[in-house]
Amino acid sequence: MEMIYKYHRMTAKVSGFGITEYRFEKLHEIIDGYASEGWRYAGWIPVLQRGNGYIEEIDLVFEKEKVES
């Protein structure tokens, strides 16, 4: 069984004063959308991390079995 992968880049929304918050919005909607197209959520990969340790960009990873033509 051969798998194919799709990646969805997300950038954190930064907010707050004094205490900064990094949030990835609409995660559930994005995962549900890909699932409705036959993709399975496989995990995430950090893409951009700030010097303070906060992750600012991620790739959501989706997979499905390759259909032979």
N, C-alpha and C positions, 0 to 999 in steps of 0.2 A: 504494500500500500504506500503510495507516494503522496506526500502532503504538499499543499501550497500555502503560502503565508501572505497576509496583508497587514500593513502597519498604519496606524492612525496617530499622527503627531498631535500632542496636546500641550498647550502652554498654560502655566498656572496663572490665575488671577491673583495679583498681589494687592493687599489692602491692609489697613490698620495704621495707627499712629503709636509710636513707642514700641509696641509689640507688633511685628509684621506677620501677617498670615499669608500662606501660599495655598490656594485651593484650585483643584481641578474640577471644573463645573461640568454638569451633564454627563457624568461617567455612565450612569445607569442607562440613560437614553441612548448613548452611543453604542454600548455593549448590546442592548436589546435590538437596536437597529441592525447591527451586523448579524446577530443571531437569527433575525427574521429572514435574512438573505442566505442562511445556511452556514455561516461562519461560527466557529467556536472560539470563545475567549481563551487564550493560552497564557497570558501574563503581560507584564510590562517591562520596559527597559528604560532606565534613566538616560537622558540624552544630554541635558545641560544641568550641571550642579554648581551652585554659587560657592564661593570660598567659605561662607558661613555654614555650609552643609545642606542648605535648603535645595531641594530639587525643583527646578524651574520648568523643565520640559521633559516629557516622557513620550515614548511610543507605546501605544496599546498594540498587542500582538494577537492576531486572529488566524485561525487555521481551518482548513477543510481538506477533505480527500480530493485529490486530482481526478477528474473524470476523463477517462480515455475516450478519444473520438474515434 
